[in-house]
């Protein structure tokens, strides 16, 4: 048990020292000219996926699938109006 406790404390100390070491080195590299060309070409916004599009598609996909299974024209019309009113339909009003 003493060995495990000592290993845990030693691991925490190494991680803290590593974080402080990285923290002191990174700001000095941020101002150098070597990285300025890289930051102009790549940005984090370009690397992130379009979360809003993914969320909207995952929200509306089950409703669109259910709409394709409705064969009664009156119920289909009611369902389309309901989707338009709730904002679940696509902005152009069509289904994909």
Long-range contacts (C-beta under 8 A, 24 or more apart in sequence): 59-88, 60-88, 60-89, 60-90, 63-88, 64-95, 64-96, 67-95, 68-95
